[in-house]
């Protein structure tokens, strides 16, 4: 069986090369640590829910600077061990070691995940993370989908 493409040869080669390259990033996240009594706040950031609506009742979150900037390689919807929806975020390998070091340093403290310029997720870091994080917290499926879409923008 013979397959013949109706594309010019350079276009066909370009398409084949594109399919063999590493996946591009799908988004960018910043990670920060919530300031406490022993550390000065470097920035005040507004907290937003998973739909992007400001949570005015919570007020701004004080976050230490500098923030850790990471490129997101992929995202996927999933479920935590209790069956609640969440979002798996895989960082590029270039950022995974920085993220591991960052989470090891802040173990036991509250971390914020910043999408754009807004805090979209807060959680206590239980252990160092290897460059893949699962963001969960009793989300509905719709909320998990909205968070994943915000990350992928």
C-alpha positions as CSV (number, residue, x, y, z in Angstrom):
1,X,0.0,0.0,0.0
2,X,1.4,3.4,-1.0
3,X,0.6,6.7,0.7
4,X,1.0,9.9,-1.2
5,X,0.7,13.3,0.5
6,X,-0.8,16.1,-1.5
7,X,1.6,18.5,0.2
8,X,4.8,20.1,-1.2
9,X,7.9,18.1,0.0
10,X,9.2,21.0,2.3
11,X,5.8,21.3,4.0
12,X,5.7,17.5,4.6
13,X,9.2,17.6,6.1
14,X,8.2,20.5,8.3
15,X,5.1,18.6,9.6
16,X,7.2,15.5,10.3
17,X,9.8,17.5,12.2
18,X,7.1,19.3,14.2
19,X,5.6,16.0,15.3
20,X,9.0,14.7,16.5
21,X,10.0,17.7,18.6
22,X,9.4,18.1,22.4
23,X,6.0,19.5,23.3
24,X,5.8,23.2,23.7
25,X,4.8,24.7,26.9
26,X,1.1,25.2,27.5
27,X,1.3,27.9,30.1
28,X,3.3,29.6,32.9
29,X,2.8,29.5,36.6
30,X,4.4,31.4,39.5
31,X,4.8,29.9,42.9
32,X,5.1,31.8,46.1
33,X,5.1,31.4,49.8
34,X,2.5,33.1,52.0
35,X,4.3,35.5,54.3
36,X,4.2,34.8,58.0
37,X,5.2,36.7,61.2
38,X,8.9,35.8,60.6
39,X,9.2,36.9,57.0
40,X,8.3,40.2,55.4
41,X,5.7,40.4,52.7
42,X,7.0,41.4,49.3
43,X,3.7,41.6,47.4
44,X,0.0,41.8,48.1
45,X,-1.9,39.7,45.7
46,X,-5.7,39.3,45.3
47,X,-7.1,35.8,45.6
48,X,-9.5,34.6,42.9
49,X,-11.7,31.5,42.8
50,X,-11.3,28.9,40.1
51,X,-13.6,30.9,37.7
52,X,-11.5,34.0,38.0
53,X,-13.9,35.9,40.3
54,X,-12.2,37.9,43.1
55,X,-12.7,36.6,46.6
56,X,-13.1,40.0,48.3
57,X,-14.0,38.5,51.6
58,X,-10.5,37.0,51.9
59,X,-8.7,40.2,51.0
60,X,-5.3,40.2,49.4
61,X,-2.6,37.5,50.3
62,X,0.8,38.7,51.5
63,X,3.4,36.8,49.5
64,X,7.2,36.6,49.9
65,X,9.4,37.6,47.0
66,X,10.9,36.5,44.8
67,X,8.4,34.2,43.1
68,X,9.4,31.0,41.3
69,X,8.5,31.2,37.6
70,X,7.9,27.9,35.9
71,X,6.8,26.8,32.4
72,X,4.0,24.2,32.3
73,X,4.7,21.3,29.9
74,X,1.2,19.7,30.3
75,X,-2.0,19.7,32.4
76,X,-4.6,17.0,32.9
77,X,-7.8,16.7,34.8
78,X,-7.9,13.9,37.3
79,X,-9.2,12.9,40.8
80,X,-7.5,12.9,44.2
81,X,-7.6,9.8,46.5
82,X,-11.1,10.8,47.7
83,X,-12.5,11.1,44.2
84,X,-12.5,14.9,44.1
85,X,-11.6,16.5,40.7
86,X,-8.2,18.2,40.4
87,X,-5.6,19.3,37.9
88,X,-2.2,17.6,37.4
89,X,0.4,20.1,36.3
90,X,3.7,18.9,34.9
91,X,6.5,21.4,34.6
92,X,9.2,21.5,32.0
93,X,12.2,19.4,33.0
94,X,14.3,22.7,33.1
95,X,12.0,24.0,35.9
96,X,11.4,20.7,37.7
97,X,14.6,20.8,39.8
98,X,14.0,24.4,40.9
99,X,10.5,23.5,41.9
100,X,11.7,20.4,43.9
101,X,14.2,22.7,45.7
102,X,11.6,25.3,46.3
103,X,9.0,22.9,47.8
104,X,11.7,21.2,49.9
105,X,12.6,24.6,51.4
106,X,9.0,25.5,52.2
107,X,7.8,22.2,53.5
108,X,5.0,22.7,56.0
109,X,4.3,26.3,54.8
110,X,1.5,27.6,52.7
111,X,2.3,27.9,49.0
112,X,0.3,29.9,46.5
113,X,-0.1,29.2,42.8
114,X,-0.3,32.3,40.7
115,X,-1.9,32.3,37.3
116,X,-1.3,35.6,35.5
117,X,-1.2,38.1,38.4
118,X,-3.8,36.4,40.6
119,X,-3.6,33.7,43.4
120,X,-5.7,30.9,42.1
121,X,-4.7,28.1,44.5
122,X,-3.3,27.9,48.1
123,X,-2.2,24.8,49.9
124,X,0.2,23.6,52.6
125,X,3.3,21.8,51.1
126,X,3.4,18.4,52.8
127,X,6.6,17.2,51.0
128,X,8.9,18.2,48.3
129,X,7.4,17.8,44.8
130,X,9.4,16.5,41.8
131,X,8.1,18.8,39.1
132,X,4.6,17.4,39.0
133,X,1.9,18.8,41.2
134,X,-1.7,17.7,41.7
135,X,-3.9,20.7,42.6
136,X,-7.0,19.6,44.5
137,X,-9.2,20.8,47.3
138,X,-12.7,19.7,47.0
139,X,-13.2,21.3,43.6
140,X,-16.2,20.5,41.5
141,X,-15.5,19.2,38.0
142,X,-16.5,22.6,36.6
143,X,-14.0,24.4,39.0
144,X,-11.2,22.0,38.0
145,X,-11.9,22.5,34.3
146,X,-11.8,26.3,34.9
147,X,-8.5,26.1,36.7
148,X,-6.9,24.0,34.0
149,X,-8.2,26.4,31.3
150,X,-6.7,29.4,33.2
151,X,-3.3,27.6,33.5
152,X,-3.3,26.8,29.8
153,X,-3.9,30.4,28.7
